[in-house]
């Protein structure tokens, strides 16, 4: 795996871990009460989606179980304003595991080159 992909995957892992840490013990009502929480979660999703979009086709092909298009699509919906109320979409996701873990049970550290 080339260095650029490793950097992207590290950014994905780090943002995912931070967002999970940040959202720990939070629930749907917190999204309505705390706009800083909403903005923080959206920023992490932006980082994850941007980095996923920069992963090379060859690396994507080697990791077909990762829903690359779903990840970048999620980022696009939030960042480009396809959802007028991001709290609604985020609230749905707080009630269930992240997309990648739902589909594959893949942990970000599995992308390690070693």
C-alpha positions, 0 to 999 in steps of 0.5 A: 500500500502506498504512503498516501493511502496509509495517511488517508487510512490513518486519518479515517481511523483517527477521526472515527475513534475520536468521533466515537469517543466524543459521542460516548454517552450521547443520545439523540436529544443531545443533538437538539440541545448541543449545536457544538456536538452536531458541528463536531460530529459533522467535522469528523464525518467530513474528515472521514469522507474526504480521506475515503474519497482520496483512497486509491482505486487499487486499495479500494479494490483490495478492501471491497468489504468497506462501503467506500461509496457510502462513506463518501456519499454520507460526507457529501450529503452533510457537507453540501447541505442535502439535509436541511436538518443534519441532527435528524440524520445524525440522530438515526446513526447514534442509535446504531453502529457505524456503517463500516462496523455494521457491514463488515465488523472491520476495525480501522486498525486492520488497515495496518501495513504490518 
